[in-house]
Amino acid sequence: MIGPDIAGIAETLGTAADTATATAQLAAETGLDVDAAYAVQTALVQRRLDRGERLVGLKMGLTSKAKMAQVGVDEVIWGRLTDTMRIPDGGTVDMAAFIHPRVEPEVAFLLDRLPEPGEPVGDFTDAVRAVAPAIELIDSRYANFTFSLPDVIADNTSAGAFVIGPWSPVPDGLDNLGVLLEIDGRLAQVGSTAAILGDPRRALDEGIRLAGRHGVRLREGWVFLAGAATAAVPLRAGAHVRAVVEKLGTASLRASS
């Protein structure tokens, strides 16, 4: 039996991202399952590395019930981050580079000494050097921002761009910090870090475990986005976005006009 065309699917998704042009869902037509979808993701990210980008981290997706409900899937997933996805805190996003971008508030970890593959994180403060408020810009390459679980995994979990606010020492608790998302000074979403698997620290164990299944080991110095604390909000041209995380501070971006 011939399996899905991994390289061909990656090329379709890569072209959709490069041209900011949506494509139809692919999984049902191509027979893509979750394992094959991660193989597509690997090939898709390799296209970026081949043109000079560097891996700088890993992101979790669908870590909150709000996000699962919003996109209609029910499993935690992970994707890769490259250096060109990072936008300086307060920087401007080029809207022409995206199809239908959305933004969501997150918590970011700066990774330090990590356990061996297959082992859970022991002392969190050994594994994580610092934490920060963050914003992730997600941009599904599929028409109407709709997809199946294999579709979104193959599409590198809709990764588009990210902003990291100031790094801080790890606080005593991360499990129930208030989170706000503001658009043009108006409150757009209210949430809690408890929405991220009950405690964002659990996301790191999940990331290590799930990525390890596919031969990916997290590295010291990488950024780790633990997942969204609220549902994502569409990003409009010219908008100013600010994420506020209790005890951690703020991160912001502006969309080009």
C-alpha positions as CSV (number, residue, x, y, z in Angstrom):
1,M,0.0,0.0,0.0
2,I,1.4,3.4,-1.0
3,G,1.3,6.0,1.8
4,P,0.7,9.7,1.7
5,D,3.0,11.8,-0.5
6,I,4.9,13.5,2.5
7,A,7.1,15.7,0.3
8,G,4.2,16.7,-1.9
9,I,1.9,17.7,1.0
10,A,4.8,19.7,2.6
11,E,5.4,21.5,-0.7
12,T,1.7,22.4,-1.0
13,L,1.6,23.8,2.6
14,G,4.9,25.5,2.2
15,T,3.7,27.2,-1.0
16,A,0.5,28.3,0.7
17,A,2.5,29.9,3.5
18,D,5.1,31.5,1.2
19,T,2.3,33.1,-1.0
20,A,-0.2,33.7,1.8
21,T,-2.8,31.8,-0.2
22,A,-5.1,29.3,1.5
23,T,-5.3,25.7,0.4
24,A,-8.0,23.1,0.8
25,Q,-7.7,20.5,3.6
26,L,-5.5,17.7,2.7
27,A,-5.7,14.9,5.3
28,A,-9.0,13.2,4.1
29,E,-8.0,13.2,0.5
30,T,-4.4,12.0,1.0
31,G,-5.1,9.5,3.9
32,L,-2.9,11.5,6.3
33,D,-2.9,10.1,9.9
34,V,-1.2,11.7,12.9
35,D,2.2,10.0,12.5
36,A,2.4,10.9,8.8
37,A,1.3,14.4,9.6
38,Y,4.3,14.9,11.9
39,A,6.5,13.6,9.1
40,V,4.9,16.3,6.8
41,Q,5.6,18.9,9.5
42,T,9.3,17.8,9.7
43,A,9.6,18.2,5.9
44,L,7.7,21.5,6.0
45,V,10.1,22.9,8.6
46,Q,13.1,21.5,6.8
47,R,12.1,23.7,3.8
48,R,12.6,26.7,6.1
49,L,15.9,25.4,7.4
50,D,17.2,24.8,3.9
51,R,16.8,28.4,3.1
52,G,18.8,29.5,6.2
53,E,16.3,29.6,9.1
54,R,17.3,28.2,12.5
55,L,15.2,26.2,15.0
56,V,14.8,28.2,18.2
57,G,12.1,26.4,20.0
58,L,8.9,24.4,20.2
59,K,5.3,25.4,20.7
60,M,2.3,23.5,22.1
61,G,-1.1,23.7,20.6
62,L,-4.7,22.9,21.8
63,T,-3.7,22.9,25.4
64,S,-6.9,24.6,26.5
65,K,-10.5,23.5,26.2
66,A,-11.3,26.9,24.6
67,K,-8.9,26.2,21.8
68,M,-10.0,22.7,21.3
69,A,-13.6,23.8,21.0
70,Q,-12.6,26.7,18.7
71,V,-11.0,24.5,16.1
72,G,-13.0,21.3,16.7
73,V,-10.2,18.9,17.8
74,D,-9.4,17.2,21.1
75,E,-5.7,16.4,21.3
76,V,-2.6,18.3,22.5
77,I,-0.2,18.8,19.7
78,W,3.2,20.4,19.1
79,G,5.1,22.3,16.4
80,R,8.4,24.0,15.7
81,L,9.6,27.6,16.0
82,T,12.2,29.2,13.8
83,D,14.2,32.4,14.2
84,T,12.3,34.3,11.4
85,M,9.0,33.7,13.2
86,R,10.1,35.9,16.2
87,I,9.0,39.5,16.3
88,P,10.6,41.9,18.8
89,D,8.4,42.9,21.7
90,G,6.4,45.9,20.5
91,G,7.4,45.2,16.9
92,T,5.2,45.3,13.8
93,V,3.8,42.3,12.0
94,D,3.7,42.4,8.2
95,M,0.0,41.5,7.5
96,A,0.8,40.7,3.8
97,A,2.7,37.7,4.9
98,F,-0.3,35.9,6.4
99,I,-3.7,34.6,5.2
100,H,-6.0,35.0,8.2
101,P,-3.9,35.6,11.3
102,R,-5.2,35.3,14.8
103,V,-3.5,36.2,18.1
104,E,-3.5,34.6,21.5
105,P,-1.8,35.2,24.9
106,E,0.7,32.6,26.1
107,V,3.4,31.9,28.7
108,A,6.9,31.3,27.4
109,F,9.7,29.3,29.0
110,L,13.4,29.8,28.3
111,L,14.8,26.3,28.5
112,D,17.8,25.3,30.6
113,R,18.9,21.9,31.8
114,L,16.5,19.3,30.4
115,P,16.0,15.7,31.4
116,E,17.1,12.8,29.2
117,P,14.6,11.7,26.5
118,G,11.7,9.7,28.0
119,E,12.1,11.2,31.5
120,P,9.7,13.7,33.0
121,V,10.8,17.1,34.2
122,G,12.0,16.9,37.8
123,D,12.7,20.3,39.3
124,F,11.0,22.8,37.0
125,T,13.5,25.5,38.0
126,D,16.4,23.3,36.8
127,A,14.7,22.8,33.4
128,V,13.5,26.4,32.9
129,R,15.8,29.4,33.2
130,A,13.1,32.1,33.0
131,V,9.5,32.8,32.1
132,A,7.8,35.5,30.1
133,P,4.5,36.7,28.8
134,A,4.1,36.0,25.1
135,I,1.8,36.4,22.1
136,E,1.5,33.8,19.4
137,L,0.2,34.7,16.0
138,I,-1.4,31.6,14.4
139,D,-2.2,31.4,10.7
140,S,-3.7,28.2,9.4
141,R,-2.8,27.7,5.7
142,Y,-6.2,26.0,5.2
143,A,-9.3,27.8,3.8
144,N,-11.7,29.2,6.4
145,F,-9.3,28.3,9.2
146,T,-10.8,24.8,9.4
147,F,-9.0,21.5,9.6
148,S,-8.8,18.0,11.0
149,L,-6.2,17.0,13.6
150,P,-3.7,15.6,11.0
151,D,-4.2,18.7,8.9
152,V,-3.2,21.1,11.6
153,I,-0.2,19.0,12.7
154,A,1.1,18.8,9.2
155,D,0.7,22.6,9.0
156,N,3.2,23.0,11.9
157,T,0.2,23.7,14.2
158,S,-0.6,26.9,12.4
159,A,2.6,28.5,13.6
160,G,3.0,32.0,12.1
161,A,4.9,34.3,14.4
162,F,5.5,35.0,18.1
163,V,6.5,37.8,20.5
164,I,8.3,37.3,23.9
165,G,8.0,39.9,26.6
166,P,10.7,40.5,29.2
167,W,12.1,37.4,30.9
168,S,11.6,37.0,34.6
169,P,12.8,34.5,37.2
170,V,10.4,31.5,37.6
171,P,7.7,32.5,40.2
172,D,6.5,30.2,42.9
173,G,3.3,29.4,41.1
174,L,2.2,29.5,37.4
175,D,-1.0,27.6,37.7
176,N,-3.6,30.3,38.2
177,L,-2.3,33.6,37.0
178,G,-4.7,36.1,35.4
179,V,-4.3,36.7,31.6
180,L,-5.7,39.5,29.5
181,L,-5.6,40.1,25.8
182,E,-6.2,43.7,24.7
183,I,-6.8,44.9,21.2
184,D,-6.4,48.7,20.6
185,G,-6.7,49.2,24.4
186,R,-10.0,47.3,24.6
187,L,-10.3,44.0,26.5
188,A,-10.8,41.2,24.0
189,Q,-10.2,38.0,26.1
190,V,-9.9,37.2,29.8
191,G,-8.4,34.0,31.0
192,S,-6.1,32.2,33.4
193,T,-2.9,30.2,33.0
194,A,-5.0,27.3,34.6
195,A,-6.5,26.9,31.1
196,I,-3.1,25.6,29.9
197,L,-3.4,21.9,31.0
198,G,-4.4,23.1,34.5
199,D,-0.8,24.4,35.0
200,P,1.6,25.6,32.2
201,R,4.4,23.6,33.7
202,R,2.6,20.4,32.6
203,A,2.9,21.5,29.0
204,L,6.7,21.1,29.2
205,D,6.4,17.5,30.2
206,E,3.9,17.0,27.3
207,G,6.2,18.7,24.9
208,I,9.2,16.6,25.9
209,R,7.1,13.4,25.7
210,L,5.3,14.1,22.4
211,A,8.2,15.5,20.5
212,G,10.4,12.7,21.7
213,R,8.1,10.2,20.0
214,H,9.2,11.7,16.7
215,G,12.9,11.9,17.6
216,V,12.9,15.6,18.5
217,R,14.8,16.6,21.7
218,L,14.3,20.1,23.2
219,R,17.5,22.1,23.6
220,E,19.0,24.4,26.2
221,G,18.4,28.0,25.1
222,W,15.2,27.2,23.2
223,V,12.0,29.1,23.6
224,F,9.0,26.9,24.7
225,L,5.5,28.3,24.2
226,A,3.3,26.5,26.7
227,G,0.0,27.1,24.9
228,A,-2.8,29.6,24.8
229,A,-4.6,30.8,27.9
230,T,-7.7,32.0,25.9
231,A,-9.3,31.6,22.5
232,A,-7.6,33.2,19.6
233,V,-8.8,36.6,18.2
234,P,-8.5,37.7,14.6
235,L,-5.8,40.2,13.9
236,R,-6.9,43.3,11.9
237,A,-4.6,45.5,9.9
238,G,-3.3,48.4,12.0
239,A,-4.3,46.8,15.4
240,H,-2.2,47.1,18.5
241,V,-2.2,43.9,20.6
242,R,-1.1,43.5,24.2
243,A,-1.0,40.4,26.4
244,V,-0.9,40.8,30.1
245,V,0.1,37.9,32.4
246,E,-0.2,38.4,36.2
247,K,3.3,38.5,37.9
248,L,5.0,38.3,34.5
249,G,4.2,41.6,32.8
250,T,3.2,42.3,29.2
251,A,4.1,41.6,25.6
252,S,2.8,43.5,22.6
253,L,2.8,43.8,18.8
254,R,1.3,46.0,16.1
255,A,-0.2,44.8,12.8
256,S,0.9,46.7,9.7
257,S,-1.8,48.9,8.0
